[in-house]
Amino acid sequence: MVLLRFLFVISLTISGTFAIQAQVQTRLGSTVQATNVVSVVVADQSDRARQRALRQAFRIAVVKMSGDSEQFTRQIWQQLDPQAEGLLSAYKYEMDEFGVRYVATFDAARMQQLLRQNNLSLWDERRPDSILWLAVNSPENRQPVVLSEQSESNLRAIVNAIAEQRGVRVRLPLYDLEDTQTVSAYDVWGRFTQPVINASFRYGIEHLIIARIQATPDYDPEKLQQRIDELNAAHVLEQSVAEELNTAEPQAEEMSEFEDAFEKPLEDLSGPPALFTYDEFQALLGDLQPYQLDYTFIIDGRYYSARLGADSPESLITELLNRYVNQLARRFAINPQQFSAGLASYTLSVSNVESLTVYAGVQTLLRELSMVDSVTLQSLQGHVATFELRLLANERRLIDALVLDGRLLPGLDSFGNVTDTTTFEWQR
């Protein structure tokens, strides 16, 4: 079963990824992520283990910097993989309770250039924070239980690991007395959005995941297998693909080492071409899987809902968060079409530039934005500096990035809506 194997190995890969402290600074519901730094667990410090760790860390870093994992096909990886060692700035080994860790730091500027050259999206290091409201209904609990920061559950560890690997901050609620007075477990279970939105105000976060997990009622493994057999029989493959499936896909018992399950992170884990696309597989088999997950994403006021099916809650959480980060990146990252459209000129004035230190801070902020190709000072009159920017993206992406950062804000009304996109104020 291609999908189940894909989800299972993703879960294994995540569990082997050390959650490094990439959160550098939080402001206005956003966090700076060290997207060019990745840490993975290795069996030892041999050359073989180091080469495999480098490849894995490189792929994680590329997806982390880009944002949307669905862009990465086998052909893309064949183009990118040979450049991994040349883009490595430094590496080291560290020890902790998980064992030996390989920590890789890649050249951020050259990695961004690599993404642009290969027509892949690019996401700034400052990214919006999110919060996950998850209700779980298990056989031992008669009522749904909300996953919280205090929960003693491996699901919490998976949430943290996936969020680290994908370069976002996904909080869990405290779900203390204050939270329970605003939103109940049944509100989360029913995905009633307004109580959950109200409870999220406390955390200063407006991007939400509301989900529930339950065991499939009257789950019948024989019925699932029968349906898979029917679909396989009905799906006609070309002879070349059939031969590849017969020869290229290793069985679990043939693996020489358990760590081989970690060799191919992210998209490449699926092995040979699948019988069905992921969405086709979900649509055909989702209701027959042992566990079900229903979710709603709220991203920048837009709602996205669907159902997933898998063989374990851990697989469901893995797929849920990967889908969510992909959707978040599509909203905030710069897409390849914007790169190919050419550079656009944009002029903005900044007030409160009262010293060389502030001037340097403004210039540094603007130059570090991935959609800004160049920054030129046009004039400096009193405490107002006027800059001309050459943009790789449209004006909206620039405004989004600056509002998210919070240091350089455009004119806002009392509701936080942007009213002036040419005059900005440096926040003292």
Summary of the structure (lengths in Angstrom):
residues: 428
radius of gyration: 23.3
end to end distance: 56.7
largest distance: 77.1
contacts: 1327
relative contact order: 0.13
helix: 45%
strand: 27%
